[in-house]
Amino acid sequence: MTSGYLSEREARFLMAAAALAPAQGKNLEIGSFKGRSTVGLAYVTRELGLGTVVAVDPHTSPATTDPDLRGKTSSYDDFVANLRTAGVFERVEIQRVYSHELVREWKDSIRFLWIDGDHTYEGAKADLDMFKPYLVDGAIVAMHDVLGTFEGALRVFVEEVLDSDDFGPAGFSGSIGWAQYRPRDGKAARFRRRRRLLAVPARRLIPIARRADRGLHGWNKFLYKLWRPLAPHGDVNLKYLAAVTS
């Protein structure tokens, strides 16, 4: 199995969401590390004829975009090797740059956007802001480590996605937060109500995540265990996902 920080549940969801996004355009992954999510996305888009995966990551270490590589200066060689081993190398358009560099020349519509790069508030917000104008109606946006101890990614998902009428159906799977881009009807009561319900426990987790740099213990740990289960984040029913995003 390709190394990485994506859980099995999250990988299954990611592949399903990419398969079911009812839109035409590019599949963009921001943050690849050693390719665990890239392999899954490339496999499903290849099998269903949904185009290639554009994978942007500078593959530098140490960096806010990559975990520590314990002395190595780059995850790139492992990334390429993993793509080749999985047989999907030809299905990935590798962009070894930062997302803010890629967007300067970006012109394509996006059907699926996976954000797993810089988890700071500024970084996660910039990734969403930069590529949101290229989302086509019906595209799916997914962000990693939203339900966790990364305040930045969580806050961006709550404030820029769940609080926005540009998005319709939304939910969580593992630590992933996802939503469908539907500016035409995102303000509909059925969508707005669901997003607001999801935002209640997620918003409560923001100050908890802010304090998590000192560790999850004591009262902070109690609050985390109280609020996180109230944000439904189990396996997503594929029939439900297909129905709400169609």
C-alpha positions in Angstrom: 0.0 0.0 0.0 1.2 3.5 -0.9 2.6 5.3 2.2 0.8 8.4 3.4 -1.6 9.9 6.0 -4.9 9.1 4.3 -7.0 6.5 6.2 -8.6 3.6 4.4 -12.0 5.2 5.0 -10.9 8.5 3.6 -9.3 6.9 0.6 -12.6 5.1 -0.2 -14.5 8.3 0.1 -12.1 10.3 -2.0 -12.3 7.8 -4.9 -16.1 7.6 -4.7 -16.4 11.4 -4.7 -14.1 11.8 -7.7 -16.1 9.1 -9.5 -19.5 10.6 -8.7 -18.8 14.3 -9.3 -21.3 15.1 -12.1 -19.2 17.7 -13.9 -16.6 17.9 -16.7 -13.1 19.3 -16.2 -9.8 18.6 -14.5 -9.1 16.7 -11.3 -6.8 18.8 -9.2 -4.9 17.6 -6.1 -3.1 20.2 -4.0 -0.6 18.3 -1.8 0.6 14.9 -2.9 3.4 13.9 -0.4 4.2 10.3 -1.5 1.1 9.7 -3.6 -1.4 7.8 -1.5 -4.4 9.9 -2.6 -2.9 10.5 -6.0 -2.8 6.8 -6.7 -6.5 6.3 -5.7 -7.7 9.3 -7.7 -5.6 8.4 -10.8 -7.0 4.8 -10.7 -10.6 5.7 -10.5 -10.5 8.5 -13.0 -8.6 6.2 -15.4 -11.1 3.4 -15.1 -14.1 5.7 -15.6 -12.6 7.9 -18.3 -12.6 11.0 -16.2 -9.3 12.4 -17.3 -5.9 12.7 -15.7 -5.1 14.0 -12.2 -3.1 17.2 -11.9 -0.9 16.8 -8.8 0.7 19.9 -7.4 3.3 19.7 -4.7 6.9 21.1 -4.4 7.9 17.9 -2.6 10.3 19.8 -0.3 11.3 19.1 3.2 11.1 20.4 5.8 8.1 22.4 4.7 4.6 23.3 5.9 3.3 21.3 2.9 5.1 18.1 3.7 5.7 16.1 6.9 9.3 15.8 8.1 11.2 13.3 5.9 13.8 12.6 8.6 16.8 13.9 6.7 15.6 13.6 3.2 15.2 16.8 1.2 12.4 15.7 -1.0 9.5 13.2 -1.2 9.5 13.4 -5.0 11.4 10.2 -5.8 9.2 8.1 -3.5 6.1 9.8 -5.1 7.1 8.9 -8.6 8.1 5.3 -7.6 4.7 4.8 -5.9 2.9 6.0 -9.0 4.9 3.7 -11.2 4.4 0.7 -8.9 0.6 1.3 -8.9 0.6 1.6 -12.7 -0.9 5.1 -12.9 2.2 7.2 -13.6 0.9 8.1 -17.1 -2.4 9.2 -15.6 -0.9 11.9 -13.5 0.2 15.4 -14.6 2.9 16.2 -12.1 3.4 19.9 -11.2 6.4 20.2 -8.9 5.6 23.7 -7.8 3.6 25.5 -5.1 -0.1 26.0 -5.8 0.3 29.8 -6.0 2.8 29.2 -8.8 0.5 26.8 -10.7 -2.5 29.1 -10.6 -0.6 31.8 -12.5 -1.0 29.8 -15.7 -4.1 27.8 -14.8 -7.0 28.1 -17.3 -8.9 24.9 -17.0 -12.3 24.1 -15.5 -12.2 21.9 -12.4 -14.6 19.0 -11.7 -12.9 17.7 -8.5 -10.7 19.7 -6.2 -8.7 17.9 -3.4 -7.0 20.3 -1.0 -4.3 18.6 1.3 -1.5 21.1 1.2 -0.6 23.9 3.6 -2.9 23.4 6.6 -2.5 26.9 8.0 -5.5 29.2 7.8 -3.7 31.4 5.2 -2.5 28.5 3.2 -5.8 26.5 3.1 -7.8 29.7 2.4 -5.5 30.7 -0.4 -5.8 27.2 -2.1 -9.6 27.4 -2.0 -9.7 31.1 -3.1 -7.3 30.6 -5.9 -9.0 27.7 -7.6 -12.7 28.3 -6.7 -13.2 30.5 -9.7 -12.4 27.5 -11.9 -14.9 25.1 -10.3 -17.7 24.1 -12.6 -21.3 23.8 -11.4 -21.5 20.3 -9.8 -17.8 20.1 -8.9 -16.9 18.5 -5.6 -14.4 20.1 -3.2 -12.8 17.9 -0.5 -10.4 19.1 2.2 -8.2 16.8 4.3 -7.6 17.1 8.1 -10.7 19.3 8.6 -12.0 17.3 11.5 -8.8 17.1 13.5 -6.4 19.4 15.2 -5.5 21.6 12.3 -7.2 24.9 13.1 -6.5 26.5 9.7 -8.1 23.8 7.5 -11.0 23.4 9.9 -11.7 27.1 10.0 -11.5 27.5 6.3 -14.0 24.7 5.7 -16.5 26.1 8.2 -16.2 29.8 7.2 -15.6 29.4 3.4 -17.6 26.3 2.6 -20.3 25.5 5.2 -21.2 29.1 5.7 -21.3 29.8 1.9 -24.4 29.5 -0.3 -22.1 28.7 -3.2 -22.2 25.1 -1.9 -25.0 22.6 -1.6 -24.6 19.1 -0.2 -21.8 18.7 2.3 -20.5 16.3 4.9 -17.5 14.7 6.6 -15.8 11.3 6.1 -13.0 10.6 8.6 -11.2 13.9 8.8 -12.3 15.0 5.3 -14.7 17.8 4.8 -16.5 17.8 1.4 -19.1 19.9 -0.4 -20.6 20.2 -3.9 -20.2 23.5 -5.7 -23.7 24.6 -6.6 -24.0 28.4 -6.8 -27.3 28.0 -8.7 -29.2 26.6 -5.7 -26.8 26.4 -2.7 -29.1 28.8 -0.8 -32.0 26.3 -1.0 -33.3 25.5 2.5 -32.5 21.8 2.4 -28.8 22.5 1.6 -28.5 25.5 3.9 -30.0 23.6 6.9 -27.7 20.7 6.4 -24.6 22.9 6.2 -25.6 24.8 9.3 -26.1 21.6 11.3 -22.7 20.4 10.3 -21.1 23.7 11.1 -22.3 23.7 14.8 -20.0 21.0 16.1 -17.2 21.9 13.6 -17.2 25.5 14.8 -16.9 24.3 18.4 -13.8 22.4 17.4 -11.9 25.5 16.1 -10.7 26.9 19.5 -10.0 23.3 20.6 -7.8 22.8 17.5 -6.2 26.2 18.2 -5.0 25.0 21.6 -3.9 21.6 20.3 -0.4 22.7 19.7 0.0 22.2 23.4 -1.5 18.7 23.1 -4.9 17.2 23.5 -5.2 16.7 27.3 -7.3 17.7 30.2 -10.3 19.9 29.4 -9.3 20.4 25.8 -9.3 16.7 25.2 -12.7 16.3 26.9 -14.2 19.0 24.7 -12.6 17.4 21.6 -14.2 14.1 22.5 -17.5 15.8 23.1 -17.9 17.7 19.9 -16.1 15.7 17.2 -18.6 12.7 17.4 -21.4 15.2 16.9 -20.1 15.9 13.4 -21.1 12.7 11.5 -17.9 11.5 9.9 -18.4 7.8 9.2 -18.4 6.0 5.8 -20.6 7.8 3.3 -23.4 5.8 1.7 -22.6 5.8 -2.0 -26.2 5.8 -3.1 -26.8 8.8 -0.9 -23.7 10.6 -2.3 -24.8 9.8 -5.9 -28.4 11.0 -5.2 -27.5 14.3 -3.4 -24.8 15.3 -5.9 -26.7 14.4 -9.2 
